[in-house]
Amino acid sequence: MMLFDIGEKIKKERKRQKISQEKLAQELGMSRATISQIETGTVQEIGVRKLIRILDYLGLELRVRAAGSPPTLDELREESKQ
């Protein structure tokens, strides 16, 4: 999963929860521009801690698996919901 994909999922969940970029930024002590750049995949650098804080706030998690592994049943189900 590339940073762009993560950003898209963050944006989708933020909007689903009806949270503005400004509110998310204020709650996490970040700039709105940083949130926007993360969501669009244009951020130059983002620390793991910062990314995890955003994910935690939105009730999301980051998973790690071997490259090239087939998707899990849960991942396929999640994709079918989109």
Secondary structure, 3 states (H helix, E strand, C coil): CCHHHHHHHHHHHHHHCCCCHHHHHHHHCCCHHHHHHHHHCCCCCCCHHHHHHHHHHHCCCCCCCCCCCCCCHHHHHHHHHC
